[in-house]
């Protein structure tokens, strides 16, 4: 595992604009698509004060790269992901890139999944607007695969890998444990930040909310330090992926930023997300639209506000002892599926230059719960959450399947026939009563100024010298 590394500074000039692109839309115009640059799309939903999203793109990479679906003729990504477009995966001096995981002789899940073509039953209408190189629709409760495209193709997961980190955290740390954050805990945090600061006191549950709802890399870093450090946490994540049978997954970073050997598959990420959803705390957080988040340093004026009764927007204040207080703020989930798709119960967003757009979304309809994973996608002609919605619609429209998510390592396609032996025991975690009933982000519009304050806190952190590489 490489130690924390500074990424190329090509995006440093777009630091504040990238933060605003990710957070300001949540404050002013409904749930945002995080720091996923809306390449090729109208900027109508961006505030006039936000610089054009092109400012956060690397100068050497054209928008065509982010907008163009890949040619999968010959299944070119069965061993390694597509070539990187920046230097994020170059090993540090004296280190080498890890060898990719061996390609299983018999890919798991069934013979229909042993292809990079679309595998879909009769009645599954594959939406033409879906541009992700790999995607998979599965049943969260039975593990049945409804349909897929290149499910074992290897791509970079970006921040959807935070679902794996969350599982490891919940298995090792008590959710109500309070962590007082120090400068050392934040060492190495870069990219998308929820707004954690030194002197702040946060429960593990709050940090997981920042990790999953706002894709906070600062939350990932703090949590990793609580579990023995970055390297130890990466090892734990890889070990848990192996336990689940995610044989094509190699984790290089705790936050989903690209690193040497980083890869996963739509099949593996479906396993990982399904496992994560067995944890009630995880299911509750990813299904939450709005949550209060503490400011820093802890004490007067830094408490987490109630999203349903947030006080008037206010900037930093000064205590009697002269210390500056960054107040708590309302945290909005950056998964737009939650606000716009009936029955949505959770998911995770992701973006890096090398990974392009990644997304996980889940929904329930008539007692049936489906999840969809998209890897290596574009925002053209539709945003990832919209592509996921189309695939969920197609999945709910059919009862037939083409394979199965197989529990555990070293299984073969033949094992997929033994359904009773492979199903997870007991019901999976359910979403708590924390989701707002108001659709289309009206709550965000209501608390927009307060959310903007949170964005301002992130910009303060960014101004302290953290270098941005636009990613989730």
C-alpha positions in Angstrom: 0.0 0.0 0.0 1.4 3.4 -0.9 1.4 6.1 1.7 -0.8 9.2 1.2 0.4 10.9 -1.9 -0.2 14.3 -3.5 -1.9 14.1 -6.8 -0.8 16.3 -9.8 -1.5 19.9 -9.2 -3.3 20.4 -12.5 -6.6 20.8 -10.7 -5.3 23.1 -7.9 -6.4 26.2 -9.8 -10.0 24.9 -9.8 -10.1 24.0 -6.1 -12.7 26.4 -4.9 -14.8 26.2 -8.0 -14.8 22.4 -7.8 -16.0 22.5 -4.2 -18.8 24.9 -5.2 -19.8 22.8 -8.2 -20.1 19.9 -5.8 -21.8 21.6 -2.9 -23.4 24.9 -4.0 -26.1 23.1 -6.2 -27.2 21.3 -3.0 -27.6 24.7 -1.3 -29.3 26.6 -4.1 -31.1 24.3 -6.5 -31.8 20.9 -5.0 -29.5 17.8 -4.5 -26.2 18.0 -6.2 -24.3 15.4 -8.2 -21.4 15.9 -5.8 -18.2 16.9 -7.6 -19.1 15.1 -10.7 -18.5 17.8 -13.3 -21.7 18.2 -15.5 -19.7 18.0 -18.7 -21.6 18.8 -21.8 -24.7 19.7 -19.8 -26.5 22.9 -19.2 -25.3 25.0 -16.3 -28.7 26.4 -15.6 -28.8 24.7 -12.2 -25.5 26.3 -11.1 -25.5 29.6 -9.2 -24.2 32.5 -11.3 -21.3 32.9 -9.0 -19.9 29.5 -9.8 -17.1 29.4 -12.4 -17.8 27.1 -15.4 -17.3 23.4 -14.6 -14.6 23.2 -17.3 -12.4 25.0 -14.7 -12.1 21.7 -12.7 -11.2 19.5 -15.7 -7.5 18.6 -16.2 -6.1 20.8 -19.0 -4.8 17.7 -20.8 -8.1 15.8 -20.9 -10.9 16.8 -23.2 -14.6 16.6 -22.4 -14.9 14.0 -25.2 -13.1 11.5 -23.0 -15.7 11.9 -20.2 -18.6 11.9 -22.7 -17.8 8.9 -24.9 -18.9 5.3 -24.2 -16.1 2.7 -24.6 -15.9 0.1 -27.3 -16.0 -3.3 -25.5 -15.4 -5.4 -28.6 -13.3 -8.4 -27.5 -13.8 -7.8 -23.8 -10.6 -5.7 -23.4 -10.9 -5.1 -19.7 -11.1 -8.6 -18.2 -7.6 -8.3 -16.7 -7.0 -4.6 -16.1 -9.0 -1.4 -16.3 -8.7 1.1 -19.1 -5.5 3.1 -19.3 -5.3 6.0 -16.9 -5.4 9.6 -18.1 -3.3 11.1 -15.3 -0.4 10.2 -13.0 -2.5 9.1 -10.0 -1.6 5.5 -10.5 2.1 6.0 -10.9 3.9 4.2 -8.0 6.0 6.3 -5.7 9.8 6.0 -6.1 11.0 2.6 -5.0 7.6 1.1 -5.2 5.9 -1.0 -7.9 2.3 -1.4 -9.0 0.7 -4.6 -7.7 -0.1 -7.4 -10.2 -3.8 -7.5 -11.0 -5.8 -10.3 -9.3 -5.8 -13.5 -11.2 -8.8 -13.8 -13.6 -11.0 -16.7 -12.3 -11.2 -19.6 -14.8 -14.9 -19.7 -14.3 -16.4 -16.3 -13.5 -18.9 -16.4 -10.7 -22.6 -15.9 -11.0 -23.5 -18.2 -13.9 -22.6 -18.8 -17.5 -24.7 -15.9 -18.8 -22.4 -13.5 -16.9 -19.3 -14.8 -18.6 -19.4 -12.1 -21.4 -19.0 -8.4 -21.9 -22.2 -8.3 -23.8 -25.6 -7.5 -22.3 -27.1 -10.4 -20.5 -30.8 -9.8 -20.0 -34.0 -11.9 -19.9 -36.9 -11.6 -22.2 -38.9 -8.6 -21.1 -35.9 -6.6 -19.9 -35.8 -3.5 -22.1 -32.2 -2.3 -22.1 -32.4 1.5 -22.1 -30.5 3.1 -24.9 -29.4 6.0 -22.7 -27.3 3.8 -20.5 -23.6 4.5 -21.4 -21.8 2.8 -18.5 -19.2 0.3 -19.7 -20.3 -2.2 -17.0 -23.6 -2.4 -15.1 -25.5 -5.0 -13.1 -29.0 -5.1 -11.7 -29.6 -7.5 -8.8 -32.1 -8.4 -6.1 -30.9 -7.2 -2.7 -32.7 -10.0 -0.8 -32.2 -13.1 -3.0 -29.0 -12.2 -4.8 -30.4 -12.9 -8.2 -28.9 -11.0 -11.1 -31.7 -9.6 -13.2 -29.5 -8.3 -16.0 -25.9 -7.1 -16.6 -23.3 -5.8 -19.1 -19.7 -6.8 -18.7 -20.2 -7.7 -15.1 -16.7 -9.1 -14.7 -14.9 -6.3 -16.6 -12.4 -4.5 -14.4 -12.9 -0.8 -13.9 -12.1 1.7 -11.2 -14.7 2.1 -8.6 -14.0 5.7 -7.4 -16.0 6.6 -4.3 -18.5 3.7 -4.5 -15.7 1.8 -2.8 -16.6 3.8 0.3 -19.4 1.3 0.8 -16.7 -1.3 1.5 -14.9 1.0 3.9 -18.2 1.7 5.8 -18.7 -2.1 6.3 -15.2 -2.5 7.7 -15.8 0.5 10.0 -19.1 -0.8 11.3 -17.6 -4.2 11.9 -14.7 -2.7 14.0 -15.9 0.5 15.6 -18.9 1.3 17.8 -21.2 3.7 16.0 -21.6 5.9 19.1 -17.9 6.2 19.8 -16.8 9.8 19.9 -13.7 10.9 18.1 -12.0 14.2 18.8 -10.3 15.0 15.6 -6.7 16.3 15.5 -4.6 17.7 12.6 -2.9 14.4 12.4 -6.2 12.6 11.8 -6.8 14.8 8.8 -3.3 14.3 7.3 -3.6 13.2 3.7 -7.3 14.2 3.3 -7.8 15.7 -0.2 -10.5 16.0 -2.8 -14.2 16.0 -1.8 -14.6 17.0 1.9 -17.6 17.0 4.1 -16.1 19.7 6.4 -14.4 18.0 9.4 -12.0 20.2 11.4 -9.5 19.9 14.2 -11.0 20.1 17.6 -14.3 18.8 16.4 -16.0 15.9 18.2 -17.8 13.4 15.9 -19.4 10.0 16.6 -18.5 7.2 14.2 -22.1 7.4 13.0 -21.7 11.1 12.1 -18.4 10.4 10.3 -20.1 7.6 8.3 -22.9 10.1 7.3 -20.2 12.4 6.0 -18.5 9.5 4.2 -21.6 8.1 2.5 -23.9 11.1 2.1 -21.3 13.7 1.1 -18.5 11.3 0.0 -16.2 13.1 2.4 -12.6 12.0 2.0 -11.8 13.7 5.2 -14.2 11.3 6.9 -12.5 8.4 5.3 -9.1 9.5 6.5 -10.3 10.1 10.1 -12.0 6.7 10.2 -8.9 5.0 8.8 -6.7 6.5 11.5 -9.1 5.1 14.1 -8.6 1.6 12.7 -4.8 1.6 12.8 -3.9 3.9 9.8 -4.4 4.1 6.1 -2.4 1.0 5.2 -4.0 -1.2 7.8 -7.5 0.0 6.7 -6.7 -0.8 3.0 -5.6 -4.2 4.0 -8.8 -4.7 6.0 -10.9 -3.6 3.0 -9.1 -6.0 0.7 -9.5 -8.8 3.2 -13.3 -8.2 3.5 -13.7 -8.0 -0.2 -12.0 -11.4 -0.5 -14.3 -12.9 2.2 -17.3 -11.8 0.1 -15.9 -13.4 -3.0 -15.1 -10.1 -4.7 -12.2 -11.8 -6.5 -11.5 -9.0 -9.1 -11.3 -6.2 -6.5 -8.1 -4.5 -5.4 -8.4 -1.5 -3.1 -5.5 1.0 -3.3 -7.0 3.9 -1.3 -9.5 4.2 1.5 -11.4 7.0 -0.2 -11.8 5.7 -3.7 -9.1 8.0 -5.2 -7.2 6.3 -7.9 -4.0 4.5 -6.9 -1.7 1.7 -8.3 -3.8 -1.3 -9.0 -7.2 0.1 -8.0 -10.0 -1.9 -9.6 -13.3 -3.7 -9.1 -16.2 -5.0 -11.2 -19.9 -4.4 -11.4 -20.4 -8.0 -10.0 -18.0 -7.4 -7.1 -19.5 -4.0 -6.2 -22.9 -5.6 -6.2 -21.6 -8.2 -3.7 -20.1 -5.4 -1.6 -23.1 -3.2 -1.6 -25.5 -6.1 -0.9 -23.3 -7.0 2.1 -23.2 -3.4 3.3 -27.0 -3.2 3.2 -27.2 -6.0 5.8 -26.0 -3.5 8.4 -28.9 -1.4 9.6 -26.7 1.6 10.3 -25.4 1.6 6.7 -28.9 1.2 5.2 -30.2 4.1 7.4 -27.4 6.5 6.4 -27.5 5.8 2.6 -31.3 6.2 2.7 -31.2 9.6 4.6 -31.8 12.8 2.6 -30.8 15.3 5.3 -28.8 15.2 8.5 -27.2 17.6 10.9 -23.4 17.7 11.0 -21.3 19.2 13.8 -18.9 22.1 13.4 -15.6 22.6 15.0 -13.9 23.0 17.5 -16.5 21.2 19.7 -18.4 23.3 22.2 -20.7 26.3 22.1 -22.1 27.0 18.7 -20.7 23.9 17.0 -23.6 21.5 17.5 -25.3 19.6 14.7 -28.5 21.4 13.8 -31.8 19.6 13.4 -32.6 19.5 9.6 -36.3 20.0 10.4 -35.6 23.1 12.5 -32.3 24.5 11.4 -31.5 28.0 12.8 -30.9 31.0 10.6 -27.8 30.9 8.5 -24.7 32.4 10.3 -21.1 32.5 9.6 -18.2 31.6 11.9 -18.4 33.1 15.4 -15.9 33.9 18.1 -16.1 32.5 21.6 -15.3 34.5 24.7 -11.8 32.9 24.7 -11.2 34.2 21.2 -11.4 30.8 19.5 -13.2 30.8 16.1 -16.1 28.4 15.8 -17.2 26.9 12.5 -20.9 26.1 13.2 -22.6 22.9 12.4 -24.6 22.6 9.2 -27.2 20.5 7.4 -25.7 17.7 5.4 -27.6 16.7 2.2 -27.2 13.4 0.5 -25.6 13.8 -2.9 -27.4 10.8 -4.3 -30.1 12.4 -6.4 -32.0 9.1 -6.8 -33.2 9.6 -3.3 -35.1 12.8 -4.2 -36.4 11.8 -7.6 -37.1 8.1 -7.8 -40.1 6.7 -6.0 -39.1 4.0 -3.6 -35.4 4.8 -3.6 -33.6 3.5 -0.5 -30.0 4.4 -1.0 -26.8 4.2 -3.0 -23.5 6.0 -3.5 -22.0 8.3 -6.1 -18.4 8.3 -7.5 -16.1 10.1 -9.9 -12.4 10.4 -10.6 -10.7 11.3 -13.9 -9.6 7.7 -14.4 -12.7 6.0 -13.2 -15.1 8.5 -14.8 -18.6 8.3 -13.4 -19.6 5.4 -11.1 -22.9 5.0 -9.2 -24.9 2.6 -7.0 -28.6 3.0 -6.5 -31.3 0.9 -4.8 -35.1 1.0 -4.6 -38.0 -0.9 -3.3 -41.2 -1.6 -5.2 -44.1 -3.9 -4.1 -41.8 -5.6 -1.6 -39.0 -6.2 -4.0 -35.7 -4.5 -3.6 -33.3 -4.1 -6.5 -29.9 -2.5 -6.7 -27.9 -1.3 -9.7 -24.2 -0.7 -10.1 -22.7 1.4 -12.9 -19.0 1.6 -13.6 -17.0 3.7 -16.1 -20.0 5.8 -17.1 -20.7 9.2 -18.6 -23.2 12.0 -17.9 -24.3 12.0 -21.6 -27.1 11.7 -22.5 -28.3 11.3 -18.9 -26.7 11.6 -15.5 -25.6 8.4 -13.7 -28.5 8.5 -11.3 -31.0 8.8 -14.2 -29.3 5.9 -16.0 -29.7 3.9 -12.8 -33.3 4.8 -12.6 -33.9 3.5 -16.2 -32.2 0.2 -15.3 -34.2 -0.1 -12.1 -37.5 0.4 -14.1 -36.4 -2.3 -16.5 -35.6 -4.6 -13.6 -38.9 -4.1 -11.8 -40.7 -4.8 -15.1 -39.5 -8.5 -15.2 -39.3 -11.4 -12.8 -36.8 -13.4 -14.8 -33.1 -13.5 -14.0 -29.8 -14.4 -15.7 -27.5 -15.3 -12.8 -26.8 -15.0 -9.1 -24.5 -13.2 -6.7 -22.6 -16.1 -5.1 -21.6 -15.7 -1.5 -18.0 -16.3 -0.5 -14.7 -17.0 -2.4 -13.7 -19.9 -4.6 -17.1 -20.7 -5.9 -18.0 -21.6 -9.5 -20.8 -20.9 -11.8 -22.3 -24.3 -11.1 -22.8 -23.3 -7.5 -25.2 -20.6 -8.6 -27.8 -23.3 -9.2 -27.9 -24.1 -5.4 -30.0 -21.1 -4.5 -31.0 -22.2 -1.0 -27.3 -22.7 0.0 -26.2 -19.3 -1.3 -28.9 -17.0 -0.1 -28.0 -14.7 2.8 -29.7 -15.8 6.0 -32.4 -13.4 7.4 -33.8 -10.2 6.0 -31.4 -7.5 4.9 -31.2 -4.2 6.7 -34.1 -1.9 6.2 -34.1 1.9 5.8 -34.9 3.8 9.0 -37.5 6.5 9.2 -35.0 9.3 8.5 -35.8 10.0 4.9 -37.9 13.1 4.3 -41.2 12.5 2.5 -40.8 15.7 0.4 -39.7 14.9 -3.2 -37.4 16.7 -5.6 -35.2 18.2 -2.9 -37.6 20.7 -1.5 -36.0 20.3 1.9 -32.7 21.3 0.4 -34.3 24.4 -1.1 -35.8 25.2 2.4 -32.4 24.9 4.1 -30.3 26.1 1.2 -28.5 28.9 3.1 -27.6 26.5 5.9 -26.2 24.1 3.4 -24.2 26.9 1.8 -22.6 27.5 5.2 -21.4 23.9 5.2 -19.9 24.5 1.7 -18.2 27.5 3.1 -16.6 25.4 5.8 -15.2 23.1 3.2 -13.8 26.0 1.3 -12.0 27.1 4.4 -10.5 23.7 4.7 -9.5 23.8 1.1 -7.8 27.1 1.5 -5.6 25.5 4.1 -3.7 23.9 1.3 -5.5 20.7 0.3 -5.0 20.0 -3.4 -8.1 18.9 -5.3 -8.4 16.2 -7.9 -12.0 16.3 -8.9 -13.5 13.0 -7.8 -16.0 11.4 -5.6 
